[in-house]
């Protein structure tokens, strides 16, 4: 059984186990080994940094840490030793997951949980990922993001969506 730890900032004594998403925010998770950079594959990520992102701000929500991670060899463990399901369950409520790589079965489980995985080609600072997400929210978001925003009830954008025709 995989051990999962959550670290979040507590501002009062009546906080939720998983903090509620801020109004108008897109909740994103970033696969990281060091909490500074997007620098991990989904399966090998020891941590996921979770943020609420709006067009004008981002807020740290929590860090989710795992002890049992893959070694990026591409080899699967024996039947019944599932390291994917605990990660997907821990990321419940996120809309996007940014990572360096992800296998097909993991991506399918995330999509089934309504979390869209996004592969990023190179490691980069978490602030860069957050800033680019804000830029997408401020400008006319691509169709896939518009659909996700509508499903999530996120309507805060600086410019109205333009129909593509």
C-alpha positions in Angstrom: 0.0 0.0 0.0 1.4 3.4 -1.0 1.8 6.0 1.7 0.4 9.4 0.8 1.2 12.6 2.8 -0.5 15.9 2.3 1.0 19.3 3.3 -1.2 22.4 3.1 -1.1 25.9 4.5 -3.6 26.2 7.3 -5.1 29.6 7.9 -7.7 28.6 10.5 -8.8 25.7 12.7 -11.8 24.9 10.5 -10.0 23.9 7.3 -11.0 21.1 5.0 -8.9 18.0 4.4 -8.6 19.1 0.8 -9.1 22.9 0.7 -12.0 24.1 -1.4 -11.1 25.6 -4.8 -11.1 29.3 -4.9 -14.0 30.8 -6.8 -13.1 31.2 -10.5 -9.9 29.2 -10.1 -8.5 26.3 -12.2 -6.9 23.7 -9.9 -3.7 22.4 -11.3 -1.2 19.8 -10.2 2.5 19.8 -11.1 4.7 16.7 -11.0 7.8 17.6 -9.1 10.7 16.0 -7.2 11.8 19.2 -5.4 8.7 21.5 -5.2 10.6 24.1 -7.2 10.4 22.7 -10.8 8.2 20.7 -13.0 10.7 17.9 -13.3 9.0 14.5 -13.0 7.2 11.8 -14.9 3.7 11.1 -13.5 4.7 7.6 -12.2 8.0 8.7 -10.7 6.8 12.0 -9.1 7.5 12.0 -5.4 5.3 15.1 -5.0 2.6 17.0 -6.7 2.4 20.7 -6.1 -1.2 21.8 -6.3 -2.3 25.4 -7.0 -5.4 27.3 -7.7 -4.8 29.5 -10.7 -6.9 32.5 -11.8 -6.1 35.0 -14.5 -4.8 37.5 -11.9 -3.3 35.3 -9.2 -2.2 31.8 -8.1 -2.3 30.3 -4.7 -0.6 27.2 -3.3 -3.2 24.7 -2.1 -1.1 21.7 -1.0 1.7 19.3 -1.7 0.9 15.7 -2.1 3.8 13.3 -1.4 4.3 9.6 -2.2 6.8 7.1 -0.9 6.2 4.4 -3.5 7.0 5.7 -7.0 8.2 4.1 -10.3 11.8 4.1 -11.4 11.0 5.4 -14.9 12.1 2.0 -16.4 8.8 1.5 -18.1 8.4 -1.9 -16.5 5.1 -2.6 -14.7 4.9 -4.3 -11.4 3.0 -7.4 -10.6 -0.8 -7.5 -10.8 -2.4 -6.0 -7.7 0.4 -3.6 -7.0 -1.2 -0.4 -8.3 0.7 2.8 -7.8 -1.5 4.8 -10.3 -4.9 4.7 -8.5 -3.6 6.3 -5.2 -2.1 9.2 -7.2 -5.3 9.7 -9.2 -7.3 9.6 -6.0 -5.0 12.1 -4.3 -5.3 14.5 -7.2 -9.1 14.4 -7.2 -10.5 17.9 -7.7 -7.6 19.0 -10.0 -8.5 20.0 -13.5 -5.0 19.8 -15.1 -1.9 17.8 -14.4 1.5 19.0 -15.8 4.2 16.4 -16.1 7.2 15.4 -18.2 5.8 12.1 -19.3 2.9 9.8 -18.6 1.9 6.3 -19.8 -1.3 5.5 -21.6 -2.9 3.6 -18.7 -2.1 6.4 -16.3 -3.4 9.1 -18.7 -6.6 7.1 -19.2 -7.2 6.9 -15.5 -6.7 10.6 -15.0 -9.0 11.5 -17.9 -11.7 9.2 -16.3 -11.3 11.1 -13.1 -11.8 14.4 -15.1 -8.1 15.4 -14.8 -6.5 16.4 -18.1 -2.8 15.4 -18.2 -0.5 17.8 -20.1 3.0 16.7 -21.1 5.7 19.3 -21.0 8.9 18.6 -23.0 11.5 19.9 -20.6 11.9 20.6 -16.9 11.0 24.2 -15.9 10.3 26.3 -12.8 6.9 25.9 -11.3 6.4 29.7 -11.6 6.7 29.4 -15.4 4.0 26.8 -15.6 1.7 28.9 -13.4 2.4 32.1 -15.4 1.7 30.3 -18.7 -1.5 29.0 -17.3 -2.5 32.5 -16.3 -1.7 33.7 -19.8 -4.0 31.1 -21.3 -6.8 32.2 -18.9 -6.3 35.9 -19.8 -6.3 35.4 -23.5 -8.8 33.4 -25.5 -8.2 29.9 -24.2 -7.9 27.0 -26.7 -11.0 24.9 -27.3 -9.9 22.1 -25.0 -9.4 24.6 -22.2 -12.7 26.3 -22.8 -14.5 23.0 -22.5 -12.6 22.2 -19.2 -13.3 25.7 -17.8 -17.0 25.3 -18.6 -17.2 21.9 -16.9 -15.3 23.3 -13.9 -17.6 26.3 -13.6 -14.7 28.7 -14.2 -15.9 31.7 -16.0 -13.3 34.3 -15.1 -11.4 35.5 -18.1 -10.3 39.0 -19.2 -11.5 38.6 -22.8 -14.6 36.9 -24.1 -14.2 33.7 -26.1 -14.2 34.1 -29.8 -16.0 31.5 -31.9 -13.8 29.7 -34.3 -15.3 29.2 -37.6 
